[in-house]
């Protein structure tokens, strides 16, 4: 079936010498993997496939036309173009590192091929916001927390008066059990829950962001089977050090 849709590049893996396997979150069909033959070959610069590699950077926003056979095999692009050419993400080392890190988070979080327009729309809006703003020190933390709404384990905030957050149960509690954050960690986590992309980015010190990042990674590990911590984690820590 020929499909025209927006897509967000989640990952790209080199196959043999010249080709790629590209995983995308599509607006129309959810997660899809595509085979891109001769992605590194100059001869493909005709037919609108020139500079293919540039399209498949982490979290690029694309408009694609593709043949979806929906048989669990690799699909194939017919046409590709940028839905939005990033103005700052590709040139700003902090933003590009954040995007690389988040693409790995998403890669290890979305495991099923199912349509999720709300998640797609949220990610698209968030990436456009990141491209247009310079104050983004907490962007990755807010995005990771907000994505849990779509993954089904957003914290139950109904009893946030309690001093401890139970990572396994996903709620606040009066008593500190084995899977609970400390009182200070819970205090930071509550502040993060109230944070928006446009909030004051200086609300956390650097060490507090490191604590929150560890909390979120552990929280994902609790709730997503097989979740792996991103390889780019250490690079992100270096950037924010």
Secondary structure, 3 states (H helix, E strand, C coil): CEEEEEEEEEEEEEECCCEEEEEEEECCCEEEEEEECCCCCHHHHCCCCCCHHHHCCCCCEEEEEEECCCCCCCEEEEEEEEEECCCCCCCCHHHHHHHHHHHHHHHHHCCCCCCCHHHHHHHHHHHHHHHHCCCCCCHHHHHHHHHHHHHCCCCECCCCCCCEEECCCCEEECCCCCCECCHHHHHHHHHHHCCCCCCCHHHCCHHHHHHHHHHHHHHHHHHCCCCCCCCCHHHHHHHCC
